[in-house]
Amino acid sequence: MIAVVDYGMGNLRSVAKALQHVAPQASIVVTGDPQTIRGAERVVFPGQGAMPDCMRELETRGLREAVTDAARTRPFLGLCIGLQMLFEHSEEGDTRGLGLLPGKVKRFPRDGMLDAQGGRLKVPHMGWNEVEQSVDPQRIHPLWQGIPQRARFYFVHSYYVETGDAQLPCATTDYAFRFTCAVAKDNIFAVQFHPEKSQTAGLTLLSNFMQWRV
């Protein structure tokens, strides 16, 4: 059974539908029940909206401990704010995260958001962008299997992570400057983009997660 964590913030049905598409024999459960999350073989932690709201709802619904335990013990996939919440602190609302990974979440700066031609880039960063996977043979993650280098994924965000561990990033993208868009540590894999909205590349990543053996 694969649990998609429901804390009232996220595109949960789209995520569940995409997982069911790539693994039709699996039991995909969208749940806000801590015991169900604890009993899942794999956990997907999506999120949309503002970081303060997401952290508040996670706490209010009594899900923090179950999510933290899952992130330490079994295949765990964070999506969008589900990536940002794993870190120590976010500038968005001066919010403390779960602190499972070292680093902070920063807002795209107001100035200097320019493309290669000098045109102003919009914030939020919204749309398709190339993702550059790590080229270090020791850092090529199983979830990238079958996904070409610089494949395009769909992003919607105004904040990005700045990791406190050089070993965490396993992919970057460029939007005015290069920033980390995927991290991996032990049983955790988390991405800033939305694989459920990213067509073939995104579905391949989700399929790889469903087959991932930690």
Secondary structure, 3 states (H helix, E strand, C coil): CEEEECCCCCCHHHHHHHHHHHCCCCCEEEECCHHHHHHCCEEEECCCCCHHHHHHHHHHCCCHHHHHHHHHHCCEEEECHHHHCCCCEECCCCEECCCCCCEEEEECCCCCCECCCCCECCCCEEEEEECEECCCCCCCCHHHCCCCCCCEEEEEECEEEEECCCCCEEEEEECCCEEEEEEEECCEEEECCEHHHCHHHHHHHHHHHHHCCC
